Amino acid sequence: MTTQNSVKFDLHTHNQMCGHAIGTIEDYVKAAVEKGLNMIGISDHAPYFHSEEDHPQPGITMAKTHFKRYVKKVLRLKEKYAGQIEVFLGIESDFFPAHSEIYKQILVEHPFDYVIGSVHYVDEISIFKKSRWEGLTNTEKVKTKERYYHLIEQSARSGMCDILGHIDAMKGFYPEFSNIQVKALEHTLRVIGEYELVIEINTSGKTKDCGGWYPADDILERALYHKVGVTFGSDAHNPDRVGDEFEEVQKRLKEIGFKNLNYFSGRQKQSIPI
């Protein structure tokens, strides 16, 4: 399977356990089978392990008490669909610098195939909150973007994750974000390359105001320069979006100059030719 150009996969999918996606975990596996995928990764939002509350943000992540149930469900589906499709146990974890060791310790206790590390908050404000930019001077906008990429750099250095999620998603509801020039982006890509980590091409950006994938082509070109590996994730919150635009992403990556796509099994990076 791993030596053929026809391998098709999706490592970033959610489900109803996080509270803001529709469909069961099995619905996403079934959708992947129907769409002819060879591999499907389940990667719902990790609980806020650092919180004393079981479920401080309903509708954002799963509860801590649901975490082990999530792991068991995915492992059961891995067995159930063996022979039809390879099911990977993944998770998308927020990166909070002060608590990364807690997350790392908990996640390593379970048989994850991979961990997606994503920055969703800068200065304790959601990166998707468009109003956060209102009234900011150009200097303040630069500093905000620099802090965003500094957090992504820290997540790369933390050892917590294998894949860095949607590394320019802050443009989602504020397309002007892409035009803010910062040196931190180049530095962050260099660090990601040094740590031999992988970034995802996440096609959910097409559903936001920015209307494009995360990250944009210019970032992918710099990622290639810094020898950063790439993978694919739809970030599906609906089974209909599983594998969405995989072939288009593959074509674009080849045009840019990438030779391989990566996936993970047992926290080990595997490559397949594009």
Backbone bond lengths (Angstrom), bond angles and torsions (degrees), N, CA, C in turn:
res aa  C-N    CA-C-N  psi(-1)  N-CA   C-N-CA  omega(-1)  CA-C   N-CA-C  phi
1 M - - - 1.471 - - 1.520 111.70 -
2 T 1.334 118.16 -39.35 1.453 121.11 -170.51 1.517 113.87 -83.57
3 T 1.312 118.23 0.39 1.456 119.88 -178.51 1.523 112.21 -108.20
4 Q 1.315 117.77 1.01 1.457 120.91 -175.32 1.521 110.90 -101.64
5 N 1.339 114.86 146.01 1.458 119.98 178.72 1.526 112.23 -69.68
6 S 1.306 117.11 -17.92 1.460 120.98 -173.84 1.530 113.30 -84.24
7 V 1.319 117.95 0.10 1.465 120.28 -178.67 1.532 109.90 -62.25
8 K 1.317 114.88 130.38 1.463 121.27 -178.07 1.523 108.69 -128.47
9 F 1.326 116.07 132.73 1.470 118.57 -176.71 1.527 111.00 -151.64
10 D 1.324 114.65 169.57 1.461 122.36 178.10 1.532 106.40 -148.12
11 L 1.331 117.02 118.05 1.466 120.21 -176.26 1.523 114.10 -100.03
12 H 1.323 118.21 -0.98 1.468 118.71 -175.41 1.522 110.43 -127.65
13 T 1.324 116.19 96.90 1.466 121.93 177.41 1.521 110.18 -136.11
14 H 1.314 114.97 149.98 1.463 121.59 178.30 1.524 109.11 -116.75
15 N 1.314 116.91 -174.48 1.462 121.71 178.82 1.522 108.38 -164.21
16 Q 1.298 116.79 -178.50 1.465 120.67 -171.56 1.536 114.47 -65.19
17 M 1.328 118.18 -13.04 1.462 119.66 -178.30 1.526 112.80 -65.42
18 C 1.340 117.26 -26.09 1.472 119.43 179.98 1.526 111.81 -80.52
19 G 1.330 116.86 -16.23 1.456 120.17 176.55 1.514 115.15 91.91
20 H 1.329 118.72 -5.57 1.474 119.50 177.80 1.522 111.83 -132.14
21 A 1.325 116.58 18.87 1.463 121.28 173.22 1.525 107.99 -126.58
22 I 1.327 116.40 160.38 1.464 118.91 179.39 1.523 109.78 -110.64
23 G 1.313 116.24 151.49 1.454 121.26 176.93 1.525 113.03 96.17
24 T 1.328 114.93 150.31 1.460 120.67 177.00 1.524 110.32 -80.58
25 I 1.314 116.04 168.99 1.464 119.87 176.44 1.526 109.79 -57.44
26 E 1.326 115.81 -42.68 1.468 119.36 -177.93 1.528 111.63 -65.22
27 D 1.322 117.62 -30.54 1.462 120.20 176.71 1.530 111.35 -59.59
28 Y 1.329 116.11 -36.72 1.471 120.57 179.91 1.529 110.68 -73.19
29 V 1.323 116.34 -37.27 1.467 119.70 176.55 1.522 109.64 -64.80
30 K 1.328 116.85 -45.54 1.459 120.64 179.22 1.528 111.31 -61.19
31 A 1.328 116.70 -41.26 1.467 120.55 179.17 1.523 110.38 -62.21
32 A 1.328 116.20 -39.54 1.462 120.26 179.43 1.523 111.12 -65.04
33 V 1.340 116.10 -40.53 1.468 120.37 177.89 1.525 109.90 -62.82
34 E 1.330 116.32 -46.50 1.465 121.53 -178.51 1.525 112.16 -62.30
35 K 1.328 116.56 -31.77 1.462 120.77 -178.42 1.518 112.70 -89.42
36 G 1.316 116.52 3.06 1.455 119.91 175.03 1.516 115.66 79.81
37 L 1.337 117.22 21.73 1.453 119.37 176.91 1.526 110.29 -73.62
38 N 1.319 115.53 148.03 1.467 121.00 175.82 1.517 111.96 -88.12
39 M 1.351 115.06 -28.03 1.458 120.84 -176.98 1.522 109.72 -143.13
40 I 1.325 115.98 143.36 1.457 121.13 177.17 1.530 109.11 -135.72
41 G 1.311 115.24 130.03 1.458 120.18 177.60 1.515 110.22 -104.87
42 I 1.317 116.36 132.43 1.468 122.19 175.21 1.524 106.58 -99.49
43 S 1.321 117.04 124.89 1.472 119.01 -171.49 1.522 111.15 -144.58
44 D 1.319 116.03 60.45 1.457 118.75 -177.23 1.531 110.93 -71.51
45 H 1.339 114.89 167.79 1.458 121.23 -176.13 1.527 111.55 -69.08
46 A 1.322 115.54 123.49 1.467 120.98 178.61 1.521 110.58 -64.57
47 P 1.311 116.67 150.43 1.473 119.89 175.13 1.528 110.30 -61.91
48 Y 1.319 115.33 164.89 1.464 120.09 171.94 1.524 107.68 -83.38
49 F 1.314 115.18 84.84 1.460 120.99 -174.90 1.525 112.92 -61.17
50 H 1.319 117.11 -26.40 1.465 120.15 -176.31 1.522 113.02 -79.71
51 S 1.317 116.69 -11.52 1.461 120.72 -177.62 1.531 111.23 -83.07
52 E 1.319 116.09 144.70 1.465 120.04 175.17 1.525 110.62 -72.52
53 E 1.315 117.00 -24.79 1.463 121.19 178.89 1.526 110.31 -79.63
54 D 1.323 115.28 149.75 1.459 119.96 178.72 1.522 111.35 -69.33
55 H 1.312 116.65 -39.36 1.464 120.56 -173.67 1.525 109.41 -144.75
56 P 1.342 117.29 72.29 1.466 120.18 -174.63 1.524 114.20 -69.71
57 Q 1.345 117.22 -22.58 1.459 120.44 -177.13 1.527 111.25 -130.91
58 P 1.337 118.38 70.42 1.475 119.51 176.08 1.526 109.32 -57.61
59 G 1.317 115.96 139.02 1.454 119.62 -178.06 1.512 113.66 89.38
60 I 1.346 116.72 -2.11 1.460 121.51 177.52 1.526 110.93 -116.99
61 T 1.332 116.30 -49.32 1.466 121.51 179.92 1.522 109.55 -135.20
62 M 1.318 115.93 170.75 1.462 120.02 171.98 1.529 109.50 -74.54
63 A 1.322 116.99 161.62 1.461 122.11 176.18 1.525 109.95 -76.95
64 K 1.332 116.09 155.31 1.471 119.43 178.15 1.525 110.81 -60.96
65 T 1.333 117.10 -36.07 1.461 120.76 -179.00 1.527 112.72 -71.75
66 H 1.323 117.43 -10.94 1.463 121.10 178.53 1.528 112.52 -97.06
67 F 1.326 115.86 -8.56 1.461 120.79 -172.75 1.528 113.08 -60.74
68 K 1.316 117.65 -50.12 1.466 120.23 -178.55 1.532 110.80 -66.00
69 R 1.330 116.51 -32.44 1.460 120.21 176.85 1.534 110.11 -65.14
70 Y 1.319 115.66 -39.52 1.467 121.20 177.06 1.528 110.40 -58.99
71 V 1.322 115.96 -49.75 1.469 120.80 -179.31 1.530 110.25 -58.63
72 K 1.332 116.97 -46.32 1.467 120.95 -178.50 1.523 111.71 -63.31
73 K 1.338 116.58 -40.69 1.471 120.37 -179.63 1.524 111.12 -62.00
74 V 1.328 116.73 -44.76 1.466 119.60 -178.50 1.530 110.26 -67.18
75 L 1.330 117.39 -41.62 1.467 120.18 179.30 1.523 111.17 -63.62
76 R 1.327 116.20 -36.11 1.459 120.07 178.13 1.534 110.70 -66.33
77 L 1.328 116.08 -40.73 1.470 119.92 178.72 1.527 110.99 -70.19
78 K 1.309 116.97 -30.72 1.463 121.28 176.09 1.522 109.47 -58.82
79 E 1.320 116.08 -42.57 1.474 121.53 178.01 1.524 111.13 -72.35
80 K 1.319 116.39 -45.28 1.459 121.26 -175.72 1.527 112.12 -60.20
81 Y 1.327 117.41 -38.64 1.468 120.96 -174.80 1.523 113.47 -101.46
82 A 1.329 116.76 9.03 1.471 119.86 176.59 1.526 108.49 -57.64
83 G 1.312 116.90 131.60 1.468 120.22 -176.90 1.510 111.76 99.90
84 Q 1.354 116.92 -26.28 1.467 120.61 175.97 1.521 111.35 -99.18
85 I 1.337 114.76 -42.67 1.460 121.04 -178.09 1.518 107.84 -160.76
86 E 1.323 115.60 148.65 1.457 120.17 177.08 1.527 108.33 -87.95
87 V 1.326 116.51 120.04 1.462 121.94 -178.77 1.523 108.85 -102.33
88 F 1.326 116.11 126.87 1.462 121.02 -179.89 1.524 110.57 -106.27
89 L 1.330 115.17 139.85 1.452 121.39 175.05 1.524 108.78 -89.96
90 G 1.317 115.15 107.60 1.454 120.70 177.25 1.509 110.57 -124.19
91 I 1.306 115.71 178.31 1.462 120.69 175.28 1.522 108.17 -158.03
92 E 1.319 116.47 146.97 1.461 120.82 173.87 1.510 108.15 -104.54
93 S 1.303 116.53 117.20 1.455 121.22 -176.76 1.518 110.71 -112.29
94 D 1.319 116.09 133.60 1.459 119.72 171.34 1.520 108.93 -63.54
95 F 1.326 115.47 152.16 1.453 119.33 175.44 1.519 109.42 -108.49
96 F 1.327 114.88 114.13 1.457 122.38 174.44 1.532 106.83 -118.16
97 P 1.334 118.57 108.83 1.464 121.28 -173.06 1.525 114.67 -50.49
98 A 1.317 116.37 -41.08 1.466 119.62 -176.27 1.522 112.61 -71.12
99 H 1.335 116.84 -15.71 1.469 119.83 -174.21 1.527 112.99 -123.15
100 S 1.321 118.13 9.40 1.469 120.13 -173.21 1.526 112.84 -60.90
101 E 1.328 117.56 -33.01 1.472 119.58 179.84 1.527 111.43 -65.89
102 I 1.329 116.73 -36.93 1.472 121.00 177.71 1.524 109.45 -61.20
103 Y 1.317 115.97 -46.78 1.468 121.14 -179.46 1.522 110.31 -63.89
104 K 1.314 116.04 -45.61 1.458 120.49 -177.64 1.527 110.82 -60.55
105 Q 1.321 116.77 -43.46 1.468 121.13 -178.77 1.524 111.71 -64.57
106 I 1.322 116.76 -42.18 1.467 120.17 -179.01 1.520 110.71 -69.51
107 L 1.322 117.18 -45.05 1.466 120.69 -175.93 1.524 112.17 -65.98
108 V 1.328 117.34 -34.25 1.462 119.97 -177.75 1.535 111.93 -71.72
109 E 1.314 117.10 -13.96 1.467 121.59 179.51 1.527 112.17 -79.86
110 H 1.321 117.23 -5.91 1.457 121.33 -176.71 1.532 109.81 -122.91
111 P 1.348 116.69 154.00 1.475 119.95 -172.01 1.525 114.40 -80.26
112 F 1.329 115.83 56.60 1.459 119.33 179.99 1.523 110.93 -70.62
113 D 1.313 115.18 143.16 1.455 120.64 172.78 1.524 110.57 -81.41
114 Y 1.333 115.68 -29.53 1.462 119.97 178.35 1.527 109.89 -166.17
115 V 1.331 113.70 159.01 1.462 121.71 175.45 1.522 107.82 -125.45
116 I 1.329 116.38 126.08 1.460 121.91 172.88 1.528 107.46 -92.27
117 G 1.310 116.52 121.39 1.461 120.40 177.02 1.521 109.81 -99.47
118 S 1.319 116.04 121.72 1.472 120.07 -175.67 1.522 111.33 -127.72
119 V 1.314 115.41 137.61 1.454 121.53 173.09 1.520 107.84 -94.14
120 H 1.324 115.29 115.41 1.467 120.63 179.69 1.527 112.31 -111.80
121 Y 1.336 116.64 -11.00 1.462 120.62 -177.64 1.521 110.61 -132.75
122 V 1.315 116.28 134.27 1.457 123.32 171.89 1.518 106.28 -126.48
123 D 1.322 116.70 127.54 1.469 121.48 -175.47 1.526 110.84 56.38
124 E 1.344 115.37 34.14 1.474 123.31 177.81 1.527 112.76 64.19
125 I 1.320 117.16 20.29 1.470 122.16 176.44 1.523 107.52 -120.12
126 S 1.318 117.41 137.36 1.459 121.52 -179.96 1.527 110.87 -57.08
127 I 1.327 115.32 137.27 1.468 119.47 177.55 1.523 111.16 -65.53
128 F 1.344 117.23 -19.45 1.464 121.05 -177.57 1.526 113.02 -91.23
129 K 1.329 117.79 0.56 1.464 121.02 -179.05 1.528 109.14 -82.95
130 K 1.307 115.70 102.89 1.464 120.59 -174.05 1.526 112.00 -61.25
131 S 1.332 117.21 -35.06 1.463 120.41 -175.73 1.524 112.64 -67.78
132 R 1.343 117.37 -12.93 1.469 119.51 -179.82 1.537 111.12 -62.45
133 W 1.331 117.10 -22.00 1.461 121.35 -176.62 1.523 112.84 -87.76
134 E 1.324 116.27 -12.70 1.471 119.81 -175.56 1.525 111.37 -65.47
135 G 1.312 115.49 130.85 1.462 120.60 175.94 1.511 114.95 82.12
136 L 1.338 118.06 -1.91 1.462 119.62 -179.66 1.523 110.60 -79.77
137 T 1.328 116.10 141.68 1.459 120.20 173.63 1.528 108.43 -76.92
138 N 1.317 116.60 167.37 1.464 119.88 178.02 1.524 111.03 -59.14
139 T 1.309 116.66 -39.44 1.474 120.91 178.50 1.517 110.87 -61.95
140 E 1.324 116.82 -41.96 1.472 120.59 179.55 1.523 111.24 -67.65
141 K 1.315 116.66 -35.62 1.466 120.04 177.21 1.526 110.66 -64.91
142 V 1.335 116.20 -41.74 1.467 120.59 177.27 1.527 110.05 -60.87
143 K 1.318 116.79 -45.68 1.466 120.40 -178.95 1.524 111.60 -63.84
144 T 1.330 117.04 -37.04 1.467 120.93 178.05 1.523 110.55 -64.41
145 K 1.331 116.08 -45.23 1.466 120.02 179.76 1.527 110.24 -65.87
146 E 1.323 116.93 -38.45 1.463 120.02 177.42 1.523 111.11 -62.47
147 R 1.337 117.19 -40.56 1.474 120.03 178.55 1.526 110.86 -65.40
148 Y 1.320 116.43 -36.29 1.469 120.90 177.76 1.526 109.86 -59.86
149 Y 1.328 116.66 -49.76 1.463 118.97 -177.90 1.529 112.66 -73.57
150 H 1.321 116.43 -25.66 1.467 118.27 174.23 1.532 110.02 -66.70
151 L 1.332 116.66 -38.00 1.472 120.41 176.96 1.529 110.78 -65.12
152 I 1.328 116.50 -41.28 1.467 119.59 178.13 1.528 109.80 -64.16
153 E 1.328 116.61 -39.86 1.464 120.09 176.54 1.530 110.71 -61.35
154 Q 1.333 116.97 -44.15 1.460 120.64 178.42 1.524 111.24 -61.15
155 S 1.333 116.01 -39.06 1.470 119.14 179.61 1.525 110.26 -64.89
156 A 1.336 116.45 -35.47 1.466 120.42 177.87 1.524 111.05 -65.88
157 R 1.309 116.12 -37.58 1.468 120.81 -178.67 1.522 112.88 -78.62
158 S 1.329 117.39 -17.38 1.468 121.61 -170.11 1.523 114.92 -70.51
159 G 1.340 116.72 -23.88 1.461 119.62 -175.35 1.516 113.02 77.76
160 M 1.326 117.07 7.70 1.463 121.48 -176.80 1.528 112.34 -81.82
161 C 1.345 116.29 -31.24 1.459 118.20 -169.80 1.524 112.89 -127.79
162 D 1.323 114.78 164.40 1.463 123.11 177.63 1.518 111.33 -105.47
163 I 1.327 114.48 -34.10 1.466 122.40 -177.67 1.522 107.94 -122.35
164 L 1.321 116.90 137.80 1.461 121.10 174.72 1.523 107.82 -98.95
165 G 1.325 115.27 120.77 1.459 120.83 -173.54 1.514 113.43 -80.39
166 H 1.312 115.35 142.41 1.480 126.41 171.52 1.534 113.98 25.38
167 I 1.334 116.15 71.98 1.466 119.45 -168.42 1.531 115.96 -74.95
168 D 1.322 119.35 2.59 1.475 118.78 167.68 1.527 110.60 -133.10
169 A 1.336 115.25 31.41 1.470 120.01 -176.23 1.519 113.40 -65.66
170 M 1.325 117.39 -12.63 1.462 119.51 178.94 1.530 111.17 -64.48
171 K 1.338 116.37 -14.67 1.471 120.41 177.05 1.523 111.51 -80.61
172 G 1.339 117.21 -8.31 1.461 121.71 -171.56 1.512 114.81 -44.84
173 F 1.344 116.56 -55.51 1.465 120.86 -179.69 1.527 111.60 -111.97
174 Y 1.351 114.87 15.01 1.456 120.32 177.31 1.522 107.85 -145.30
175 P 1.346 116.88 75.82 1.473 120.91 -175.33 1.525 114.24 -54.25
176 E 1.340 116.96 -27.05 1.472 120.56 -179.49 1.529 111.69 -62.79
177 F 1.325 117.10 -16.61 1.460 122.36 178.58 1.522 111.42 -52.61
178 S 1.331 115.85 -38.54 1.470 120.37 -176.74 1.515 112.58 -63.96
179 N 1.337 117.75 -22.97 1.463 120.92 -177.59 1.521 113.56 -90.23
180 I 1.337 116.76 -4.03 1.466 120.22 178.23 1.525 107.79 -79.50
181 Q 1.316 116.86 116.83 1.465 121.24 -174.74 1.531 111.08 -87.56
182 V 1.333 115.95 125.03 1.470 120.75 177.50 1.530 109.71 -139.95
183 K 1.319 115.75 147.77 1.459 120.65 176.47 1.523 111.41 -78.59
184 A 1.327 116.28 -20.48 1.469 121.15 -175.25 1.521 112.68 -61.02
185 L 1.333 117.81 -31.14 1.461 120.87 -178.49 1.528 110.95 -62.22
186 E 1.309 116.61 -48.90 1.470 121.11 -179.53 1.533 110.72 -61.18
187 H 1.317 115.31 -43.36 1.471 120.31 179.34 1.523 110.73 -61.96
188 T 1.331 116.42 -42.76 1.466 121.00 -179.44 1.519 110.91 -63.64
189 L 1.319 117.39 -43.04 1.469 120.38 178.40 1.531 110.94 -62.29
190 R 1.329 116.30 -38.02 1.462 119.32 178.64 1.531 110.63 -63.48
191 V 1.316 116.64 -41.85 1.474 121.00 178.95 1.530 110.52 -65.01
192 I 1.320 117.24 -43.09 1.469 120.87 178.68 1.527 109.80 -58.59
193 G 1.332 115.79 -42.19 1.460 120.18 178.28 1.519 111.99 -65.01
194 E 1.321 116.71 -41.84 1.473 121.30 179.95 1.523 111.48 -62.39
195 Y 1.323 116.72 -35.91 1.462 121.26 -179.54 1.531 112.32 -86.56
196 E 1.328 115.71 2.53 1.465 122.80 177.08 1.528 112.14 55.68
197 L 1.329 114.96 39.93 1.462 120.40 177.89 1.522 109.63 -94.05
198 V 1.311 114.56 176.41 1.461 121.99 -173.69 1.523 108.66 -123.67
199 I 1.326 116.18 140.45 1.463 120.33 171.05 1.518 108.20 -106.87
200 E 1.322 115.75 152.76 1.459 118.80 178.70 1.516 110.42 -97.58
201 I 1.326 115.03 148.44 1.458 120.54 164.14 1.517 104.13 -95.29
202 N 1.312 114.79 111.39 1.457 123.31 -170.25 1.527 108.03 -108.69
203 T 1.331 115.72 115.40 1.471 119.15 -173.40 1.524 113.96 -85.76
204 S 1.326 118.08 5.26 1.469 119.17 -179.75 1.523 112.25 -74.00
205 G 1.343 117.15 -14.68 1.459 119.21 177.63 1.510 112.16 -59.47
206 K 1.327 116.95 -26.20 1.471 121.25 179.29 1.529 111.65 -64.02
207 T 1.337 117.20 -19.90 1.462 121.02 -179.22 1.526 111.64 -90.48
208 K 1.331 117.45 -2.21 1.468 122.27 -177.98 1.528 110.24 -106.46
209 D 1.326 116.39 179.37 1.467 120.80 -177.88 1.520 112.42 -61.07
210 C 1.341 117.07 -31.51 1.469 119.91 -177.30 1.519 111.75 -68.96
211 G 1.333 117.03 -25.31 1.457 121.23 173.31 1.516 116.31 68.21
212 G 1.301 118.50 15.54 1.462 120.31 -179.35 1.518 111.73 -139.03
213 W 1.317 116.03 171.47 1.456 120.14 179.95 1.526 111.23 -69.45
214 Y 1.333 114.39 162.43 1.466 121.24 168.03 1.537 106.80 -106.18
215 P 1.329 121.52 126.89 1.450 125.59 -8.83 1.528 111.63 -89.91
216 A 1.335 114.09 172.74 1.459 120.99 179.44 1.531 110.75 -70.79
217 D 1.324 115.52 163.52 1.469 121.61 -175.87 1.524 113.78 -56.58
218 D 1.348 117.05 -39.45 1.466 118.49 -177.26 1.523 110.95 -64.17
219 I 1.327 116.68 -33.74 1.467 120.40 177.32 1.526 109.87 -71.40
220 L 1.318 116.83 -39.28 1.465 120.09 177.58 1.520 111.29 -62.45
221 E 1.320 116.61 -37.54 1.462 119.82 178.32 1.524 111.18 -63.48
222 R 1.340 116.56 -41.52 1.461 120.15 178.16 1.533 110.59 -70.88
223 A 1.335 116.51 -33.78 1.465 120.38 177.27 1.524 110.31 -62.34
224 L 1.326 116.51 -41.96 1.457 120.64 177.83 1.529 110.20 -61.62
225 Y 1.319 116.88 -41.97 1.466 121.44 178.89 1.533 110.73 -58.42
226 H 1.317 116.50 -38.44 1.471 121.38 -178.18 1.532 112.65 -90.28
227 K 1.333 115.78 12.05 1.468 121.99 176.72 1.534 112.49 59.24
228 V 1.312 115.68 39.57 1.469 122.18 176.48 1.527 108.60 -84.62
229 G 1.316 117.38 130.79 1.455 121.43 176.92 1.519 111.25 -76.43
230 V 1.333 116.32 158.06 1.462 121.05 -178.67 1.524 110.98 -129.40
231 T 1.326 114.11 153.43 1.457 120.84 173.92 1.522 108.22 -139.67
232 F 1.325 116.24 179.75 1.464 120.64 -177.90 1.524 110.63 -120.32
233 G 1.331 115.16 138.21 1.459 120.55 173.37 1.513 110.61 -150.61
234 S 1.318 116.43 131.11 1.465 119.54 179.47 1.525 111.64 -80.76
235 D 1.353 116.29 -22.42 1.472 121.23 -172.57 1.527 109.27 58.62
236 A 1.330 115.11 39.67 1.467 120.87 -176.57 1.524 111.56 -66.12
237 H 1.319 115.32 129.44 1.469 121.90 171.72 1.534 109.67 -111.41
238 N 1.327 113.86 8.86 1.459 122.93 178.26 1.531 105.61 -146.32
239 P 1.331 118.11 132.64 1.473 119.61 -177.95 1.526 114.26 -54.15
240 D 1.330 116.79 -26.31 1.470 120.41 -179.57 1.528 112.20 -62.35
241 R 1.343 117.52 -23.73 1.465 120.11 -175.24 1.531 112.97 -93.94
242 V 1.304 118.91 1.00 1.462 121.13 179.30 1.535 109.74 -56.84
243 G 1.333 116.49 129.72 1.457 121.15 179.02 1.514 114.51 72.07
244 D 1.329 117.82 12.23 1.458 122.41 -172.43 1.526 111.97 -60.30
245 E 1.329 116.33 116.27 1.468 126.23 176.41 1.536 113.65 69.32
246 F 1.307 116.68 26.93 1.469 120.13 177.88 1.531 111.08 -56.29
247 E 1.332 116.77 -48.48 1.470 120.05 -177.56 1.528 111.56 -63.70
248 E 1.335 116.96 -38.70 1.460 120.74 179.07 1.531 110.76 -64.56
249 V 1.330 115.89 -41.22 1.466 119.80 177.74 1.520 110.76 -63.85
250 Q 1.316 115.90 -44.66 1.459 121.31 179.14 1.537 110.70 -57.50
251 K 1.315 115.57 -44.21 1.479 121.17 179.93 1.528 110.79 -63.79
252 R 1.342 116.52 -45.25 1.464 120.55 -179.40 1.522 111.47 -63.92
253 L 1.316 116.86 -42.43 1.460 120.50 179.86 1.527 111.07 -61.83
254 K 1.320 115.43 -40.26 1.461 120.22 179.18 1.525 110.16 -64.01
255 E 1.336 116.86 -40.49 1.462 121.55 178.49 1.530 111.31 -63.14
256 I 1.328 115.75 -38.06 1.467 120.53 -179.30 1.530 110.50 -70.66
257 G 1.340 116.05 -30.92 1.461 119.52 177.52 1.512 115.83 126.02
258 F 1.328 117.03 3.23 1.465 119.67 177.37 1.529 109.95 -71.30
259 K 1.305 116.05 143.33 1.464 122.16 -179.61 1.526 113.21 -103.35
260 N 1.348 116.26 -24.90 1.469 120.14 -173.43 1.519 112.23 -136.76
261 L 1.317 114.51 153.07 1.457 122.66 166.03 1.524 106.81 -109.81
262 N 1.324 115.98 150.39 1.456 120.51 -178.23 1.522 111.87 -117.00
263 Y 1.313 115.00 150.08 1.461 121.43 169.08 1.526 106.56 -140.53
264 F 1.320 116.69 174.55 1.460 119.98 -175.41 1.520 111.29 -130.34
265 S 1.304 114.28 140.30 1.473 121.91 174.73 1.518 106.78 -137.01
266 G 1.330 116.53 121.63 1.458 119.85 -178.55 1.520 112.93 61.28
267 R 1.323 117.44 34.70 1.468 125.41 -178.71 1.521 113.04 66.04
268 Q 1.341 116.16 15.20 1.463 121.03 178.36 1.526 109.58 -108.21
269 K 1.323 115.72 131.29 1.465 120.36 -177.81 1.522 110.60 -75.81
270 Q 1.323 116.13 132.74 1.464 123.60 176.67 1.531 107.81 -122.40
271 S 1.316 116.50 148.03 1.466 120.47 -178.33 1.518 111.24 -122.52
272 I 1.315 114.17 145.82 1.470 120.27 173.30 1.517 107.17 -132.50
273 P 1.316 117.62 144.03 1.462 119.97 -179.24 1.516 112.01 -69.94
274 I 1.307 114.83 145.08 1.468 119.50 176.98 1.517 109.07 -81.16
